[in-house]
C-alpha cells in the first residue's frame, strides 16, 4: 500500500486534541502490548532469524508440556487438543516465511516483525463476518503472547526508549493518563469519539490526538516518519519535505500565538465590564500542579481521584490518600483544590471486576452509587480528604448525584468521619466546602432542595448533555446528536445557576463545555461563576473571558434561551465569540 512505501500518504480521522506532532510511528494493535522495535544491520539478519527460530521452538516445547499436563489431569486427550492446535499455528510455513521476509525487508528486530505479521493477521480475523473465525483470534492471540515472552528469555536485547507517535486501535482512559509525556508526542486511534473520556484526557494533558481513523493499524509501518495534525484530524505518513516544511511553519505560528496568550497569564479572568469569573484547572495527578501554577489558575476545580485510586492493583489506604490530598492542598495555596470523590464506571475505570458485563454501564453502577455501596472504602477517602484539609483550602464534591437522598447520605458519612477524627485527635477544616456535581437532569429538577445541603454546584456537562439528549457520547454512530448547544441543555444550566443564586451558593462548570471557546459567551451569560478546564486550556479561556462584556453575554443568553434548535443557539453564541476573539477561533471547527 502507499503508506508502506516511502510515498506520502494521508489518513483522515476526527481531531480531538489540538496540536501538531512530528515523529516516528509506534504501532500497537489490539490484544497485547507491542514489543520494542529497533533497526538491525544487514549482517545481523541471520542472528535475528535464529532468535525467532529459538522462540518458536521454546513455545512449541511449552505447549507440548502443557498438553501432556492437562491430559494427565483430565484423563483423556480431548482437553489438551487446544494446545495441539496452538502448536499447529507455529508450524504454518506461510507464517514462518512472512516473519522471515519481514525481518529481511524491514530490517527490524525479530520479535517486532513477528508481532507485526501476527497482528495484521489478527486484525483481519477480527473484522470478518464469520463468528467462528473471529473466536479463533483469541487462540492465536494467546500463542503470540507466548512467543513474545520467550523472546524476552534470550539475550535480553531491547529497543531504544524513544519519542514516538502512537498508532493503536483504541486507548482506555487509564492508558491515556499513565502515558509518559516525555516519550509520547501524539496518538491516533481507530476507535473512539470526540466526547470519549480518553479524548477528554488527551486535551487535558495537551497531547495532539486523532480518533476514528479506520485502517491505521493495518496500513502504517512502525518507525515510519509521520505528522499528526490535531487541528484537521490528519495523519500524514512519510511526509514529503514540502509537507514537513509547511507543518513546521504552522507549528511555529501556533507556538508564537501560544506565547502571546501566556503573556496574559498574570491578568485576572475578568470581563471588560468588571465581572470576575473564577478560572481553575482540572487535573488527575499532583505532578500537574506545576503547570497549574505556571498558568496562574485560581486553584483546582476538579481533582479526579479514580486514576490514583484504581490504576494499580493495590488500593491506596487512608495514609497514602492523605499524603496525596495534602500535596494538593499545599500546591494550590492560597486557592482552593476541589477533590471529586471516586467516580468509577461508565467509560471510566471500574472499582471492581464484574462476572458479567453490565448491560448498560452508563446507567449502571457508577459514581456516587459505588461509593454509597462500598461505605468502608468511601469513608477512607472522606477521612483522608478531611485530614488533608488542615494543610490548605480543600473542597470535596460528589459525582453522579440524582437526587436529595444521595446528598444527605453523603453528608451523614462526612459527619461520621468528622466525629471519628475528633475522637482520634486529627485536625481538619470543619468548614471545608462540600459540593454536588450536576450531571443528571433529575438533579437539576430538584436543585433548589440539593442547594440547601451543599456549598456549591459543579456542572459536569459531558454527562449532563449525554443524559439530556439520550446520546451515548462514545458511540460514533450518534456522536453528531451530542450537542452542547441543545436548547434543553442550556435551559438546564440556567435552572441550575438560578437555583444556586437563590440559595446563595456558587456554580462552576468542569466539563468539556468549559473549554469550548464558542460556548464561553453563553456560559458567562447563563450565570456560571467558575470555569474549570485542563491546564493547557487555561490561556485561551482566560483570553476569551478578558475579551467579553458580561452585560452583553447576559443579553445574548436571554435570546438563546428562547431559541428552538441547537444550530440557532450555537450560531448565537458563536457570533459573539467571533466578534470578541476571532484569533482564538481560527482553525476550530464547530462541535
Long-range contacts (C-beta under 8 A, 24 or more apart in sequence): 1-219, 3-219, 3-220, 3-221, 3-224, 3-237, 3-238, 4-219, 4-221, 5-238, 6-238, 7-238, 8-236, 8-237, 8-238, 8-239, 8-240, 8-243, 9-219, 9-236, 9-237, 9-238, 10-234, 10-235, 10-236, 10-237, 11-188, 11-213, 11-215, 11-216, 11-219, 11-220, 11-234, 11-235, 11-236, 11-237, 12-213, 12-233, 12-234, 13-188, 13-210, 13-211, 13-212, 13-213, 13-214, 13-216, 13-233, 13-234, 13-235, 14-193, 14-194, 14-210, 14-211, 14-212, 14-213, 14-233, 15-194, 15-209, 15-210, 15-229, 15-230, 15-231, 15-232, 15-233, 15-589, 16-192, 16-193, 16-194, 16-196, 16-199, 16-202, 16-203, 16-209, 16-210, 16-211, 16-230, 17-199, 17-202, 17-203, 17-206, 17-207, 17-208, 17-209, 17-230, 18-203, 18-208, 18-230, 18-231, 18-587, 18-588, 19-186, 19-206, 19-207, 19-208, 19-228, 19-230, 19-231, 19-254, 20-208, 20-227, 20-228, 20-229, 20-230, 20-231, 20-247, 20-250, 20-251, 20-254, 21-165, 21-185, 21-186, 21-208, 21-227, 21-228, 21-230, 22-165, 22-185, 22-225, 22-226, 22-227, 22-244, 22-247, 22-248, 22-251, 23-163, 23-164, 23-165, 23-185, 23-186, 23-225, 23-226, 24-162, 24-163, 24-164, 24-165, 24-222, 24-223, 24-224, 24-225, 24-226, 25-164, 25-165, 25-167, 25-220, 25-221, 25-222, 25-223, 25-224, 25-225, 25-226, 25-237, 26-164, 26-165, 26-166, 26-167, 26-222, 26-223, 27-116, 27-119, 27-167, 27-168, 27-217, 27-220, 27-221, 27-222, 28-166, 28-167, 28-168, 28-169, 28-217, 29-119, 29-122, 29-123, 29-168, 29-169, 29-217, 30-119, 30-122, 30-123, 30-126, 30-169, 30-170, 30-217, 31-119, 31-122, 31-141, 31-144, 31-145, 32-141, 32-144, 32-145, 32-148, 34-112, 34-115, 34-119, 34-222, 35-109, 35-111, 35-112, 35-115, 35-148, 35-151, 35-159, 36-109, 36-112, 36-158, 36-159, 36-160, 36-161, 37-108, 37-109, 37-112, 37-159, 37-222, 37-223, 38-108, 38-109, 38-112, 38-158, 38-159, 38-160, 39-107, 39-108, 39-223, 40-103, 40-107, 40-108, 40-109, 41-107, 42-107, 45-103, 45-104, 45-107, 48-103, 48-109, 48-110, 48-113, 49-100, 49-103, 49-110, 51-110, 51-111, 51-151, 51-154, 51-155, 51-157, 52-99, 52-100, 52-103, 52-110, 52-111, 52-113, 52-114, 54-150, 54-154, 55-110, 55-111, 55-114, 55-147, 55-148, 55-150, 55-151, 55-154, 56-90, 56-96, 56-147, 58-150, 58-153, 59-90, 59-143, 59-146, 59-147, 59-150, 60-87, 60-90, 60-91, 62-146, 62-150, 63-87, 63-90, 63-146, 82-139, 85-139, 86-139, 86-142, 86-143, 86-146, 89-139, 89-140, 89-143, 90-143, 90-147, 95-121, 106-221, 106-222, 108-222, 108-223, 109-157, 109-159, 110-151, 111-147, 111-148, 111-151, 112-159, 112-222, 114-144, 114-147, 114-148, 114-151, 115-144, 115-148, 116-222, 118-144, 119-144, 119-217, 120-218, 123-169, 123-217, 123-218, 124-218, 165-226, 165-228, 167-216, 167-217, 167-220, 167-235, 168-217, 169-217, 170-198, 171-198, 172-198, 172-349, 173-197, 173-198, 173-201, 173-307, 173-347, 173-348, 173-349, 174-307, 174-310, 174-311, 174-349, 176-201, 176-202, 176-205, 176-207, 177-201, 177-205, 177-284, 177-285, 177-307, 177-311, 178-307, 178-311, 179-205, 179-207, 181-205, 181-207, 185-228, 186-228, 186-230, 187-228, 188-213, 188-216, 188-228, 188-235, 189-213, 189-216, 190-214, 190-215, 190-216, 190-217, 191-476, 192-474, 192-476, 193-473, 193-474, 193-475, 193-476, 193-479, 194-479, 194-591, 195-462, 195-466, 195-473, 195-474, 195-479, 195-482, 195-512, 196-347, 196-473, 196-474, 197-346, 197-347, 197-348, 197-474, 198-347, 200-462, 200-512, 201-284, 203-512, 203-515, 203-534, 203-536, 203-537, 204-282, 204-283, 204-284, 204-534, 204-535, 204-536, 204-537, 205-534, 205-536, 206-534, 206-535, 206-536, 210-234, 210-235, 212-476, 231-587, 232-587, 257-583, 258-539, 261-539, 261-540, 261-542, 261-543, 262-295, 262-539, 264-539, 264-542, 264-543, 264-546, 265-294, 265-295, 265-296, 265-538, 265-539, 265-542, 266-296, 267-542, 267-546, 269-298, 269-531, 269-541, 269-542, 269-545, 269-546, 270-545, 270-546, 271-524, 271-545, 271-546, 271-548, 271-549, 271-550, 271-553, 272-546, 272-547, 272-548, 272-549, 272-550, 273-549, 273-550, 273-551, 274-550, 275-524, 275-550, 277-524, 277-528, 277-529, 277-530, 277-531, 277-545, 278-508, 278-529, 278-530, 278-531, 279-530, 279-531, 279-532, 279-533, 279-538, 279-541, 279-542, 279-545, 280-335, 280-336, 280-338, 280-508, 280-530, 280-531, 280-532, 280-533, 281-532, 281-533, 281-534, 281-535, 281-538, 282-510, 282-532, 282-533, 282-534, 282-535, 283-535, 284-308, 286-324, 286-327, 286-328, 286-331, 288-535, 289-327, 289-328, 289-331, 289-332, 291-535, 291-536, 292-331, 292-332, 292-535, 292-538, 293-331, 295-535, 295-538, 295-539, 296-538, 296-542, 297-335, 297-535, 297-538, 298-335, 299-332, 299-335, 299-336, 299-337, 299-338, 299-393, 300-328, 300-332, 300-335, 300-336, 300-337, 300-338, 300-532, 301-338, 301-458, 301-508, 301-510, 301-530, 301-531, 301-532, 302-338, 302-340, 302-458, 302-510, 302-532, 303-328, 303-337, 303-338, 303-339, 303-340, 304-340, 304-343, 305-339, 305-340, 305-341, 305-342, 305-343, 305-381, 306-342, 306-343, 306-344, 306-348, 306-349, 307-349, 309-342, 309-381, 310-342, 310-344, 310-349, 310-350, 310-351, 311-349, 315-377, 317-380, 318-380, 318-383, 318-384, 318-387, 319-384, 321-380, 321-381, 321-384, 321-385, 322-383, 322-384, 322-387, 322-388, 325-384, 325-385, 325-387, 325-388, 325-389, 325-394, 326-387, 326-388, 326-391, 326-392, 328-388, 328-392, 328-394, 329-388, 329-389, 329-391, 329-392, 329-393, 329-394, 330-391, 330-392, 332-392, 332-393, 333-392, 333-393, 334-393, 335-393, 336-393, 336-394, 336-395, 336-433, 337-392, 337-393, 337-394, 337-395, 338-394, 338-395, 338-396, 338-397, 338-433, 338-435, 338-458, 338-532, 339-385, 339-394, 339-395, 339-396, 339-397, 340-396, 340-397, 340-398, 340-399, 340-437, 341-368, 341-371, 341-378, 341-381, 341-382, 341-385, 341-396, 341-397, 341-398, 341-399, 342-370, 342-371, 342-377, 342-378, 342-381, 342-399, 343-367, 343-399, 343-400, 344-370, 345-369, 345-370, 346-463, 347-474, 351-377, 362-466, 362-472, 366-400, 367-398, 367-399, 367-400, 367-401, 367-439, 368-398, 368-399, 368-400, 368-401, 368-406, 368-410, 369-400, 371-398, 371-410, 372-406, 372-409, 372-410, 375-413, 378-413, 379-413, 379-416, 379-417, 382-413, 382-414, 382-417, 383-417, 383-420, 383-421, 385-432, 386-414, 386-417, 386-418, 386-421, 386-426, 386-428, 386-429, 386-432, 387-421, 387-426, 387-427, 387-428, 389-428, 389-429, 389-432, 390-426, 390-427, 390-428, 390-429, 393-429, 393-432, 394-429, 394-432, 395-432, 395-433, 395-434, 395-435, 395-455, 395-456, 396-432, 396-433, 396-434, 396-435, 397-434, 397-435, 397-436, 397-437, 397-456, 397-458, 398-434, 398-435, 398-436, 398-437, 399-437, 399-439, 399-460, 400-437, 400-439, 400-440, 400-463, 401-436, 401-437, 401-438, 401-439, 401-440, 401-443, 401-450, 402-440, 402-442, 402-443, 403-442, 403-443, 403-446, 403-450, 404-446, 404-449, 404-450, 404-453, 407-436, 407-450, 407-453, 407-454, 408-453, 410-434, 411-453, 437-510, 438-464, 438-496, 438-507, 439-463, 439-464, 439-467, 440-464, 440-467, 441-467, 441-468, 441-492, 444-492, 444-495, 444-496, 444-499, 445-495, 447-495, 447-496, 447-499, 447-500, 448-499, 448-502, 448-503, 450-499, 451-499, 451-500, 451-502, 451-503, 451-505, 452-503, 454-505, 455-505, 456-500, 456-505, 456-506, 456-507, 456-508, 457-496, 457-499, 457-500, 457-505, 457-506, 457-507, 457-508, 458-507, 458-508, 458-509, 458-510, 458-532, 459-493, 459-496, 459-507, 459-508, 459-509, 459-510, 459-511, 459-528, 460-510, 460-511, 461-489, 461-493, 461-509, 461-511, 461-512, 461-513, 461-514, 462-511, 462-512, 462-513, 463-511, 464-489, 464-492, 464-493, 464-511, 465-489, 465-511, 465-513, 468-492, 483-566, 483-570, 484-512, 484-513, 484-516, 484-519, 484-591, 485-519, 485-522, 485-566, 485-567, 485-569, 485-570, 485-573, 486-566, 486-569, 487-561, 487-563, 487-564, 487-565, 487-566, 487-569, 490-522, 490-526, 490-557, 490-560, 490-561, 490-569, 491-561, 493-523, 493-526, 493-528, 494-526, 494-527, 494-557, 494-561, 497-526, 497-527, 497-528, 497-529, 498-527, 500-529, 501-527, 506-530, 508-532, 514-541, 515-541, 516-591, 517-541, 517-544, 517-577, 517-581, 517-584, 517-585, 517-588, 518-570, 518-573, 518-574, 518-577, 518-585, 518-588, 518-590, 518-591, 519-573, 520-544, 520-545, 520-548, 520-573, 520-577, 521-548, 521-552, 521-553, 521-556, 521-557, 521-573, 521-576, 521-577, 521-580, 522-553, 522-556, 522-557, 522-560, 522-569, 522-572, 522-573, 524-548, 524-550, 524-553, 524-557, 525-550, 525-553, 525-554, 525-555, 525-556, 525-557, 525-558, 525-560, 526-557, 527-554, 540-584, 543-581, 543-584, 544-577, 544-580, 544-581, 544-584, 547-580, 547-581, 548-576, 548-580, 552-576
